Amino acid sequence: MNREIVESFADMVKMKGIDKDVLAGILEEVFTLLVRKKYGEEARCDVVVNMDRGDIEIYLERQIVDEVTDPATQISIDEVNQKGNEDDLEVGEDFVEKIALASLGRRLITLAKQSLNQKIRELEKDIIYNEYKELVGEIVVGDIYQIRKNDILINHNKNELVLPREEQIPYEKYKKGETIRAIVKEVRKTGSGPQIIVSRADNMFLRRLFEIEIPEIYDGIIEIKGIAREPGERAKVSVESQDARIDAVGACVGMKGVRIHAIVRELSNENIDVVSFTDDPTLYIQRSLAPAKIKQVEVDEEANKASVTADSDQVSLIVGRNGVNIRLAMKLTGFEIDVLREEKAFEEYDEDIELIDLKEELGEEVYNTLINNRYDTALEVLTAGAEKLMEIEGFDEEKANRIIELLKAEFEEEE
């Protein structure tokens, strides 16, 4: 029976990676508990586990007395003599007896198995917790095995990982059975075992992808100085080269964009702007607002505020769709950015546009009204301004401003 027990747990050492010395310690603890259940809490015993030989030996130590008052710690001289007193032990000395496992009884052996299994499960949980605790911040690859309403369950090395909805890339589609990459974000201890949270939306996931795709970053030649990201929409990554001979942005983008495209594909076509880092806040803000062209940047470093001046046709690029470009620029630089629009003087436009060419855009009624009021070109209307147009019958403020904006937009497209 001894050998069977040890061999069954030796298999656990191989299958589950449990250290055999740790397992031996658990066996010693459990069988010590069993001896005390049979002989009493005060019983003195020694459990020796030899995992290599596949053997468990239990020794019970009791004091020899004339009359037993505490069976847990005492044994009578008569009983010692009956067992064969080869060492001629006397009253007052200690008698050490080797106990057979079978003598503990079937009920206690069953209890031992249950207790051992419970301790092994707890040990397994600790092993998994420690394993993934060391992987926090690293990318793991697993298979999706269940898609639920608020999270996705991933199988990684037969362990369950959780990808919560808030850690998913918005609008990304997932399918059961497909392989997925994510970063280990957090490992939590729960009553049922460790809960491993992974993320595809965390900035660290993007950082690790850069390290995988761009050897210069992995080797430390290029350093990532900052990341600002709105998952699934857009990201800005500032980089700096530690080697003057290497262009940081060029190395990250790669020949014909091959390196950055690999990252973009992994992130479900999330747009990524790679920005060259600089200690000059004015230049850094200007670079972070790319692809917009900035005319002037005024920085208040104490207040962490900046004012950006640009032509009116660049404002939409500065702000970006739903304001994402300017939000990311503020996250990346740490400055609150205000945008000042600078209207372009009409005389700066290279060519005028005949209203007849804009008849479709203006609408026939508006076009005819303007022609009848002796406006033949777009510049003539813009020079007159909204106030003059409002003098025309049927043109209120809203309509006049709409016409002005439409004509400005046409000139900006021409640019």
C-alpha positions as a Markdown table, in Angstrom:
| # | Residue | x | y | z |
|---|---|---|---|---|
| 1 | Met | 0.0 | 0.0 | 0.0 |
| 2 | Asn | 2.9 | 2.4 | 0.8 |
| 3 | Arg | 4.4 | 2.0 | -2.6 |
| 4 | Glu | 1.0 | 2.4 | -4.4 |
| 5 | Ile | 0.4 | 5.7 | -2.7 |
| 6 | Val | 3.8 | 7.1 | -3.4 |
| 7 | Glu | 3.8 | 5.9 | -7.0 |
| 8 | Ser | 0.4 | 7.6 | -7.6 |
| 9 | Phe | 1.7 | 10.9 | -6.3 |
| 10 | Ala | 5.0 | 10.5 | -8.2 |
| 11 | Asp | 2.9 | 10.4 | -11.3 |
| 12 | Met | 1.5 | 13.8 | -10.3 |
| 13 | Val | 5.1 | 15.1 | -10.0 |
| 14 | Lys | 5.6 | 14.3 | -13.7 |
| 15 | Met | 2.1 | 15.3 | -15.0 |
| 16 | Lys | 1.6 | 18.5 | -13.1 |
| 17 | Gly | 5.1 | 19.7 | -12.6 |
| 18 | Ile | 4.9 | 19.6 | -8.8 |
| 19 | Asp | 8.3 | 19.5 | -7.0 |
| 20 | Lys | 8.8 | 16.0 | -5.5 |
| 21 | Asp | 10.3 | 17.5 | -2.3 |
| 22 | Val | 7.2 | 19.6 | -1.9 |
| 23 | Leu | 5.0 | 16.6 | -2.5 |
| 24 | Ala | 7.0 | 14.6 | 0.0 |
| 25 | Gly | 6.4 | 17.3 | 2.5 |
| 26 | Ile | 2.6 | 17.2 | 1.9 |
| 27 | Leu | 2.6 | 13.4 | 2.4 |
| 28 | Glu | 4.5 | 13.8 | 5.7 |
| 29 | Glu | 2.0 | 16.4 | 6.9 |
| 30 | Val | -1.1 | 14.3 | 5.9 |
| 31 | Phe | 0.1 | 11.1 | 7.5 |
| 32 | Thr | 1.2 | 12.9 | 10.7 |
| 33 | Leu | -2.4 | 14.2 | 10.9 |
| 34 | Leu | -3.7 | 10.6 | 10.5 |
| 35 | Val | -1.5 | 9.2 | 13.3 |
| 36 | Arg | -2.7 | 11.9 | 15.6 |
| 37 | Lys | -6.3 | 11.2 | 14.7 |
| 38 | Lys | -5.8 | 7.5 | 15.7 |
| 39 | Tyr | -3.5 | 7.9 | 18.7 |
| 40 | Gly | -4.4 | 11.4 | 19.9 |
| 41 | Glu | -3.3 | 15.0 | 19.4 |
| 42 | Glu | -0.4 | 14.7 | 21.7 |
| 43 | Ala | 1.1 | 11.7 | 19.9 |
| 44 | Arg | 4.8 | 12.0 | 18.9 |
| 45 | Cys | 5.4 | 10.6 | 15.5 |
| 46 | Asp | 7.9 | 10.8 | 12.6 |
| 47 | Val | 6.8 | 10.2 | 9.0 |
| 48 | Val | 9.6 | 9.4 | 6.5 |
| 49 | Val | 8.8 | 9.6 | 2.8 |
| 50 | Asn | 11.3 | 8.3 | 0.2 |
| 51 | Met | 10.0 | 9.3 | -3.2 |
| 52 | Asp | 12.8 | 7.5 | -5.0 |
| 53 | Arg | 12.2 | 4.2 | -3.3 |
| 54 | Gly | 8.4 | 4.7 | -3.3 |
| 55 | Asp | 8.1 | 4.2 | 0.4 |
| 56 | Ile | 6.4 | 5.7 | 3.4 |
| 57 | Glu | 7.5 | 4.8 | 7.0 |
| 58 | Ile | 5.7 | 5.9 | 10.1 |
| 59 | Tyr | 7.3 | 5.8 | 13.5 |
| 60 | Leu | 5.3 | 6.3 | 16.8 |
| 61 | Glu | 7.3 | 7.4 | 19.8 |
| 62 | Arg | 5.9 | 6.7 | 23.3 |
| 63 | Gln | 7.3 | 6.7 | 26.8 |
| 64 | Ile | 7.4 | 3.4 | 28.7 |
| 65 | Val | 5.4 | 3.4 | 32.0 |
| 66 | Asp | 4.2 | 0.9 | 34.5 |
| 67 | Glu | 0.6 | 2.0 | 34.1 |
| 68 | Val | -0.7 | 4.0 | 31.1 |
| 69 | Thr | -2.7 | 7.2 | 31.8 |
| 70 | Asp | -2.3 | 8.8 | 28.3 |
| 71 | Pro | -2.3 | 6.2 | 25.4 |
| 72 | Ala | -1.2 | 8.9 | 23.0 |
| 73 | Thr | 2.2 | 9.4 | 24.6 |
| 74 | Gln | 2.6 | 6.3 | 26.8 |
| 75 | Ile | 3.0 | 2.5 | 26.5 |
| 76 | Ser | 3.1 | 0.0 | 29.3 |
| 77 | Ile | 6.3 | -2.1 | 29.9 |
| 78 | Asp | 4.2 | -5.2 | 29.6 |
| 79 | Glu | 3.1 | -4.3 | 26.0 |
| 80 | Val | 6.6 | -3.4 | 25.1 |
| 81 | Asn | 7.8 | -6.8 | 26.3 |
| 82 | Gln | 5.0 | -8.5 | 24.3 |
| 83 | Lys | 6.1 | -6.7 | 21.1 |
| 84 | Gly | 9.6 | -8.0 | 21.7 |
| 85 | Asn | 11.9 | -5.9 | 23.8 |
| 86 | Glu | 15.1 | -6.6 | 22.0 |
| 87 | Asp | 16.9 | -3.5 | 23.3 |
| 88 | Asp | 16.0 | -4.3 | 27.0 |
| 89 | Leu | 14.2 | -1.0 | 27.3 |
| 90 | Glu | 13.0 | 0.0 | 30.8 |
| 91 | Val | 10.4 | 2.2 | 32.4 |
| 92 | Gly | 11.1 | 5.9 | 31.7 |
| 93 | Glu | 12.7 | 5.3 | 28.3 |
| 94 | Asp | 11.2 | 5.9 | 24.9 |
| 95 | Phe | 9.8 | 3.1 | 22.7 |
| 96 | Val | 9.8 | 3.8 | 19.0 |
| 97 | Glu | 7.4 | 1.6 | 17.0 |
| 98 | Lys | 7.1 | 1.3 | 13.2 |
| 99 | Ile | 3.4 | 1.5 | 12.3 |
| 100 | Ala | 2.0 | -0.3 | 9.2 |
| 101 | Leu | -0.2 | 1.9 | 7.1 |
| 102 | Ala | -2.9 | -0.8 | 7.1 |
| 103 | Ser | -3.2 | -0.5 | 10.9 |
| 104 | Leu | -4.6 | 3.0 | 10.5 |
| 105 | Gly | -7.8 | 1.6 | 9.1 |
| 106 | Arg | -9.7 | 1.9 | 5.8 |
| 107 | Arg | -11.6 | 5.0 | 7.0 |
| 108 | Leu | -8.4 | 7.0 | 7.8 |
| 109 | Ile | -6.7 | 5.9 | 4.6 |
| 110 | Thr | -9.7 | 7.2 | 2.6 |
| 111 | Leu | -9.5 | 10.4 | 4.6 |
| 112 | Ala | -5.8 | 10.6 | 3.8 |
| 113 | Lys | -6.5 | 10.3 | 0.0 |
| 114 | Gln | -9.1 | 13.1 | 0.2 |
| 115 | Ser | -6.8 | 15.3 | 2.2 |
| 116 | Leu | -3.9 | 14.7 | -0.2 |
| 117 | Asn | -6.1 | 15.4 | -3.2 |
| 118 | Gln | -7.3 | 18.7 | -1.6 |
| 119 | Lys | -3.7 | 19.8 | -0.9 |
| 120 | Ile | -2.6 | 18.9 | -4.4 |
| 121 | Arg | -5.4 | 21.0 | -5.9 |
| 122 | Glu | -4.4 | 23.9 | -3.7 |
| 123 | Leu | -0.8 | 23.4 | -4.7 |
| 124 | Glu | -1.8 | 23.3 | -8.4 |
| 125 | Lys | -3.6 | 26.6 | -7.9 |
| 126 | Asp | -0.5 | 28.2 | -6.4 |
| 127 | Ile | 1.7 | 26.8 | -9.2 |
| 128 | Ile | -0.7 | 28.3 | -11.9 |
| 129 | Tyr | -0.9 | 31.6 | -10.0 |
| 130 | Asn | 2.9 | 31.9 | -9.7 |
| 131 | Glu | 3.4 | 30.9 | -13.3 |
| 132 | Tyr | 1.1 | 33.5 | -14.7 |
| 133 | Lys | 2.2 | 36.2 | -12.2 |
| 134 | Glu | 5.6 | 36.0 | -13.8 |
| 135 | Leu | 3.9 | 36.3 | -17.3 |
| 136 | Val | 2.2 | 39.6 | -16.4 |
| 137 | Gly | 3.0 | 42.1 | -19.2 |
| 138 | Glu | 3.9 | 39.3 | -21.7 |
| 139 | Ile | 2.0 | 38.0 | -24.8 |
| 140 | Val | 0.4 | 34.6 | -24.7 |
| 141 | Val | -1.2 | 32.6 | -27.5 |
| 142 | Gly | -4.2 | 30.5 | -26.9 |
| 143 | Asp | -7.4 | 29.1 | -28.5 |
| 144 | Ile | -10.9 | 30.5 | -28.0 |
| 145 | Tyr | -13.1 | 27.8 | -26.5 |
| 146 | Gln | -16.1 | 29.8 | -25.3 |
| 147 | Ile | -17.6 | 33.1 | -26.2 |
| 148 | Arg | -19.9 | 34.6 | -23.6 |
| 149 | Lys | -21.9 | 37.8 | -23.3 |
| 150 | Asn | -19.3 | 39.8 | -21.3 |
| 151 | Asp | -16.1 | 37.9 | -21.8 |
| 152 | Ile | -14.2 | 35.3 | -23.9 |
| 153 | Leu | -12.6 | 32.2 | -22.4 |
| 154 | Ile | -9.2 | 31.1 | -23.9 |
| 155 | Asn | -7.4 | 27.8 | -23.5 |
| 156 | His | -3.6 | 28.3 | -22.9 |
| 157 | Asn | -1.6 | 25.3 | -21.9 |
| 158 | Lys | -4.8 | 23.7 | -20.5 |
| 159 | Asn | -5.4 | 26.7 | -18.3 |
| 160 | Glu | -8.4 | 29.1 | -18.6 |
| 161 | Leu | -7.7 | 32.7 | -19.4 |
| 162 | Val | -10.4 | 35.4 | -19.4 |
| 163 | Leu | -10.6 | 38.2 | -22.0 |
| 164 | Pro | -13.2 | 40.7 | -20.6 |
| 165 | Arg | -15.3 | 42.9 | -22.9 |
| 166 | Glu | -13.5 | 46.0 | -21.7 |
| 167 | Glu | -10.1 | 44.4 | -22.6 |
| 168 | Gln | -11.3 | 43.5 | -26.1 |
| 169 | Ile | -10.7 | 45.6 | -29.2 |
| 170 | Pro | -14.1 | 47.2 | -30.0 |
| 171 | Tyr | -16.0 | 45.7 | -33.0 |
| 172 | Glu | -13.4 | 42.9 | -33.3 |
| 173 | Lys | -15.1 | 39.6 | -34.2 |
| 174 | Tyr | -14.1 | 36.4 | -32.4 |
| 175 | Lys | -14.8 | 32.8 | -33.4 |
| 176 | Lys | -14.7 | 29.7 | -31.3 |
| 177 | Gly | -11.6 | 27.6 | -32.0 |
| 178 | Glu | -9.5 | 30.4 | -33.5 |
| 179 | Thr | -6.0 | 31.3 | -32.2 |
| 180 | Ile | -5.7 | 34.6 | -30.4 |
| 181 | Arg | -2.9 | 36.6 | -29.0 |
| 182 | Ala | -3.3 | 38.8 | -25.9 |
| 183 | Ile | -1.2 | 40.1 | -23.0 |
| 184 | Val | -1.4 | 38.9 | -19.5 |
| 185 | Lys | -2.7 | 41.9 | -17.7 |
| 186 | Glu | -3.6 | 40.7 | -14.2 |
| 187 | Val | -3.7 | 37.5 | -12.1 |
| 188 | Arg | -6.3 | 37.5 | -9.3 |
| 189 | Lys | -6.6 | 35.0 | -6.4 |
| 190 | Thr | -10.2 | 33.7 | -6.0 |
| 191 | Gly | -11.8 | 31.0 | -3.9 |
| 192 | Ser | -12.1 | 28.7 | -7.0 |
| 193 | Gly | -8.5 | 29.3 | -8.0 |
| 194 | Pro | -6.5 | 32.0 | -9.9 |
| 195 | Gln | -8.3 | 34.1 | -12.4 |
| 196 | Ile | -6.0 | 35.1 | -15.3 |
| 197 | Ile | -7.1 | 38.3 | -17.1 |
| 198 | Val | -5.7 | 39.0 | -20.5 |
| 199 | Ser | -6.1 | 42.1 | -22.7 |
| 200 | Arg | -5.8 | 43.1 | -26.4 |
| 201 | Ala | -6.8 | 46.8 | -25.6 |
| 202 | Asp | -4.0 | 47.6 | -23.1 |
| 203 | Asn | -1.1 | 49.8 | -24.3 |
| 204 | Met | 1.4 | 47.1 | -23.2 |
| 205 | Phe | 0.0 | 44.8 | -25.8 |
| 206 | Leu | 0.9 | 47.3 | -28.5 |
| 207 | Arg | 4.3 | 47.8 | -26.9 |
| 208 | Arg | 5.0 | 44.0 | -27.0 |
| 209 | Leu | 3.9 | 43.8 | -30.6 |
| 210 | Phe | 6.4 | 46.5 | -31.5 |
| 211 | Glu | 9.1 | 44.5 | -29.7 |
| 212 | Ile | 8.2 | 41.3 | -31.7 |
| 213 | Glu | 8.0 | 43.0 | -35.1 |
| 214 | Ile | 10.8 | 45.5 | -34.8 |
| 215 | Pro | 14.2 | 43.9 | -33.7 |
| 216 | Glu | 15.8 | 47.3 | -33.0 |
| 217 | Ile | 13.2 | 47.9 | -30.2 |
| 218 | Tyr | 13.7 | 44.4 | -28.8 |
| 219 | Asp | 17.5 | 45.0 | -28.8 |
| 220 | Gly | 17.1 | 48.4 | -27.2 |
| 221 | Ile | 18.5 | 50.4 | -30.1 |
| 222 | Ile | 15.2 | 52.1 | -30.5 |
| 223 | Glu | 13.2 | 53.1 | -27.4 |
| 224 | Ile | 9.5 | 53.5 | -27.1 |
| 225 | Lys | 9.0 | 56.8 | -25.2 |
| 226 | Gly | 5.2 | 56.9 | -25.1 |
| 227 | Ile | 2.0 | 55.2 | -26.3 |
| 228 | Ala | -1.5 | 56.8 | -26.6 |
| 229 | Arg | -4.2 | 54.5 | -27.9 |
| 230 | Glu | -7.9 | 54.2 | -28.5 |
| 231 | Pro | -8.2 | 50.5 | -29.3 |
| 232 | Gly | -9.6 | 49.6 | -32.7 |
| 233 | Glu | -9.5 | 53.3 | -33.8 |
| 234 | Arg | -6.1 | 54.8 | -33.7 |
| 235 | Ala | -2.8 | 54.8 | -31.8 |
| 236 | Lys | 0.2 | 57.1 | -31.6 |
| 237 | Val | 3.6 | 55.7 | -30.6 |
| 238 | Ser | 6.6 | 58.0 | -30.0 |
| 239 | Val | 10.1 | 56.5 | -30.5 |
| 240 | Glu | 13.7 | 57.6 | -30.1 |
| 241 | Ser | 16.8 | 56.0 | -31.6 |
| 242 | Gln | 19.9 | 55.4 | -29.4 |
| 243 | Asp | 22.0 | 55.2 | -32.6 |
| 244 | Ala | 22.3 | 58.4 | -34.7 |
| 245 | Arg | 22.7 | 56.2 | -37.8 |
| 246 | Ile | 19.3 | 54.6 | -37.4 |
| 247 | Asp | 16.0 | 56.5 | -38.2 |
| 248 | Ala | 13.6 | 55.4 | -35.5 |
| 249 | Val | 10.4 | 56.1 | -37.4 |
| 250 | Gly | 11.7 | 54.5 | -40.6 |
| 251 | Ala | 12.8 | 51.4 | -38.7 |
| 252 | Cys | 9.4 | 51.0 | -37.1 |
| 253 | Val | 7.5 | 51.5 | -40.3 |
| 254 | Gly | 9.8 | 49.2 | -42.3 |
| 255 | Met | 10.3 | 48.8 | -46.0 |
| 256 | Lys | 7.1 | 49.7 | -47.8 |
| 257 | Gly | 5.4 | 49.7 | -44.3 |
| 258 | Val | 5.8 | 45.9 | -43.9 |
| 259 | Arg | 6.6 | 46.1 | -40.2 |
| 260 | Ile | 3.9 | 48.4 | -39.1 |
| 261 | His | 1.3 | 46.7 | -41.4 |
| 262 | Ala | 1.9 | 43.4 | -39.5 |
| 263 | Ile | 1.0 | 45.2 | -36.2 |
| 264 | Val | -2.0 | 46.9 | -37.8 |
| 265 | Arg | -3.4 | 43.6 | -39.1 |
| 266 | Glu | -3.0 | 42.1 | -35.6 |
| 267 | Leu | -5.0 | 45.0 | -34.2 |
| 268 | Ser | -7.9 | 44.7 | -36.7 |
| 269 | Asn | -6.6 | 47.6 | -38.8 |
| 270 | Glu | -6.1 | 50.1 | -36.0 |
| 271 | Asn | -4.3 | 53.1 | -37.5 |
| 272 | Ile | -0.9 | 53.6 | -36.0 |
| 273 | Asp | 1.1 | 56.9 | -36.2 |
| 274 | Val | 4.8 | 56.6 | -35.3 |
| 275 | Val | 6.1 | 59.8 | -34.0 |
| 276 | Ser | 9.8 | 60.8 | -33.5 |
| 277 | Phe | 10.3 | 61.8 | -29.9 |
| 278 | Thr | 11.9 | 65.1 | -28.9 |
| 279 | Asp | 12.5 | 66.9 | -25.6 |
| 280 | Asp | 11.3 | 70.1 | -27.4 |
| 281 | Pro | 7.6 | 70.3 | -26.4 |
| 282 | Thr | 6.8 | 72.7 | -29.3 |
| 283 | Leu | 8.2 | 70.3 | -31.9 |
| 284 | Tyr | 6.8 | 67.2 | -30.1 |
| 285 | Ile | 3.3 | 68.6 | -30.1 |
| 286 | Gln | 3.6 | 69.5 | -33.8 |
| 287 | Arg | 4.8 | 66.0 | -34.6 |
| 288 | Ser | 2.1 | 64.4 | -32.5 |
| 289 | Leu | -0.7 | 66.2 | -34.4 |
| 290 | Ala | 0.5 | 64.8 | -37.8 |
| 291 | Pro | -0.7 | 64.5 | -40.5 |
| 292 | Ala | -2.1 | 68.1 | -39.9 |
| 293 | Lys | 0.2 | 71.0 | -40.9 |
| 294 | Ile | 0.7 | 73.4 | -38.0 |
| 295 | Lys | 1.6 | 77.1 | -38.4 |
| 296 | Gln | 2.4 | 78.0 | -34.8 |
| 297 | Val | 2.6 | 76.4 | -31.4 |
| 298 | Glu | 2.6 | 78.3 | -28.1 |
| 299 | Val | 3.5 | 76.3 | -25.0 |
| 300 | Asp | 2.9 | 77.0 | -21.3 |
| 301 | Glu | 5.0 | 74.3 | -19.7 |
| 302 | Glu | 4.0 | 75.3 | -16.1 |
| 303 | Ala | 0.3 | 74.8 | -16.9 |
| 304 | Asn | 0.9 | 72.0 | -19.3 |
| 305 | Lys | -1.1 | 73.8 | -21.9 |
| 306 | Ala | -0.5 | 74.6 | -25.6 |
| 307 | Ser | -2.2 | 76.7 | -28.2 |
| 308 | Val | -2.0 | 75.5 | -31.8 |
| 309 | Thr | -2.6 | 77.8 | -34.8 |
| 310 | Ala | -3.4 | 76.3 | -38.2 |
| 311 | Asp | -5.2 | 77.2 | -41.4 |
| 312 | Ser | -8.9 | 76.5 | -41.3 |
| 313 | Asp | -8.5 | 73.6 | -43.8 |
| 314 | Gln | -6.2 | 71.8 | -41.3 |
| 315 | Val | -8.4 | 72.0 | -38.3 |
| 316 | Ser | -10.4 | 68.9 | -39.2 |
| 317 | Leu | -7.1 | 67.0 | -39.6 |
| 318 | Ile | -5.9 | 68.2 | -36.2 |
| 319 | Val | -9.0 | 67.2 | -34.4 |
| 320 | Gly | -9.5 | 64.0 | -36.4 |
| 321 | Arg | -12.6 | 61.9 | -36.7 |
| 322 | Asn | -14.7 | 62.3 | -33.5 |
| 323 | Gly | -11.7 | 64.2 | -32.0 |
| 324 | Val | -9.5 | 61.1 | -31.8 |
| 325 | Asn | -6.3 | 62.7 | -33.2 |
| 326 | Ile | -6.2 | 65.6 | -30.8 |
| 327 | Arg | -7.1 | 63.4 | -27.8 |
| 328 | Leu | -4.3 | 61.0 | -28.6 |
| 329 | Ala | -1.8 | 63.9 | -29.1 |
| 330 | Met | -2.8 | 65.3 | -25.7 |
| 331 | Lys | -2.3 | 61.8 | -24.1 |
| 332 | Leu | 1.1 | 61.3 | -25.8 |
| 333 | Thr | 2.5 | 64.8 | -25.0 |
| 334 | Gly | 0.8 | 65.4 | -21.7 |
| 335 | Phe | -0.3 | 68.9 | -22.8 |
| 336 | Glu | -3.8 | 70.2 | -23.0 |
| 337 | Ile | -4.1 | 71.5 | -26.6 |
| 338 | Asp | -6.3 | 74.3 | -27.8 |
| 339 | Val | -6.8 | 74.9 | -31.6 |
| 340 | Leu | -6.9 | 78.4 | -33.0 |
| 341 | Arg | -8.3 | 78.5 | -36.6 |
| 342 | Glu | -6.6 | 81.0 | -38.9 |
| 343 | Glu | -8.8 | 82.0 | -41.8 |
| 344 | Lys | -7.1 | 82.2 | -45.2 |
| 345 | Ala | -7.4 | 85.5 | -46.9 |
| 346 | Phe | -9.4 | 85.3 | -50.1 |
| 347 | Glu | -6.7 | 87.0 | -52.1 |
| 348 | Glu | -4.3 | 84.2 | -51.3 |
| 349 | Tyr | -6.3 | 81.8 | -53.4 |
| 350 | Asp | -4.5 | 81.1 | -56.7 |
| 351 | Glu | -7.5 | 80.9 | -59.0 |
| 352 | Asp | -11.1 | 82.0 | -58.9 |
| 353 | Ile | -14.0 | 79.6 | -59.6 |
| 354 | Glu | -16.9 | 80.5 | -61.9 |
| 355 | Leu | -20.3 | 80.1 | -60.2 |
| 356 | Ile | -21.5 | 78.2 | -63.3 |
| 357 | Asp | -19.1 | 75.5 | -62.4 |
| 358 | Leu | -20.7 | 75.2 | -58.9 |
| 359 | Lys | -24.3 | 75.3 | -60.1 |
| 360 | Glu | -24.9 | 71.7 | -59.0 |
| 361 | Glu | -23.4 | 72.2 | -55.5 |
| 362 | Leu | -25.2 | 75.5 | -54.9 |
| 363 | Gly | -28.6 | 74.4 | -56.3 |
| 364 | Glu | -30.3 | 76.0 | -59.2 |
| 365 | Glu | -32.3 | 78.4 | -57.1 |
| 366 | Val | -29.4 | 79.8 | -55.1 |
| 367 | Tyr | -27.2 | 79.9 | -58.3 |
| 368 | Asn | -29.8 | 81.9 | -60.2 |
| 369 | Thr | -30.3 | 84.3 | -57.3 |
| 370 | Leu | -26.6 | 85.0 | -57.0 |
| 371 | Ile | -26.2 | 85.5 | -60.8 |
| 372 | Asn | -29.2 | 87.9 | -60.8 |
| 373 | Asn | -27.5 | 89.9 | -58.1 |
| 374 | Arg | -24.4 | 90.2 | -60.2 |
| 375 | Tyr | -22.2 | 87.6 | -58.5 |
| 376 | Asp | -20.4 | 85.7 | -61.2 |
| 377 | Thr | -17.5 | 84.0 | -59.3 |
| 378 | Ala | -16.9 | 82.4 | -55.9 |
| 379 | Leu | -14.3 | 85.0 | -54.9 |
| 380 | Glu | -16.9 | 87.8 | -55.5 |
| 381 | Val | -19.3 | 86.0 | -53.1 |
| 382 | Leu | -16.6 | 85.4 | -50.5 |
| 383 | Thr | -15.4 | 89.0 | -50.7 |
| 384 | Ala | -18.9 | 90.3 | -50.2 |
| 385 | Gly | -19.3 | 88.1 | -47.1 |
| 386 | Ala | -22.4 | 86.8 | -45.3 |
| 387 | Glu | -23.7 | 90.2 | -44.3 |
| 388 | Lys | -24.0 | 91.4 | -47.9 |
| 389 | Leu | -25.6 | 88.2 | -49.0 |
| 390 | Met | -28.2 | 88.6 | -46.2 |
| 391 | Glu | -29.4 | 91.8 | -48.0 |
| 392 | Ile | -30.6 | 89.6 | -50.9 |
| 393 | Glu | -34.3 | 88.7 | -50.6 |
| 394 | Gly | -34.8 | 85.2 | -49.4 |
| 395 | Phe | -31.2 | 84.9 | -48.0 |
| 396 | Asp | -31.3 | 84.7 | -44.2 |
| 397 | Glu | -28.2 | 84.3 | -41.9 |
| 398 | Glu | -28.3 | 80.6 | -42.0 |
| 399 | Lys | -28.4 | 80.3 | -45.8 |
| 400 | Ala | -25.8 | 83.0 | -46.3 |
| 401 | Asn | -23.3 | 81.2 | -43.9 |
| 402 | Arg | -24.0 | 77.9 | -45.6 |
| 403 | Ile | -23.1 | 79.4 | -49.0 |
| 404 | Ile | -19.9 | 80.9 | -47.7 |
| 405 | Glu | -18.9 | 77.6 | -46.1 |
| 406 | Leu | -19.7 | 75.7 | -49.3 |
| 407 | Leu | -17.5 | 78.0 | -51.4 |
| 408 | Lys | -14.6 | 77.9 | -48.9 |
| 409 | Ala | -14.7 | 74.1 | -49.0 |
| 410 | Glu | -14.5 | 74.2 | -52.8 |
| 411 | Phe | -11.4 | 76.3 | -52.6 |
| 412 | Glu | -9.8 | 74.0 | -50.0 |
| 413 | Glu | -10.5 | 71.0 | -52.2 |
| 414 | Glu | -8.8 | 72.9 | -55.1 |
| 415 | Glu | -5.8 | 73.4 | -52.9 |
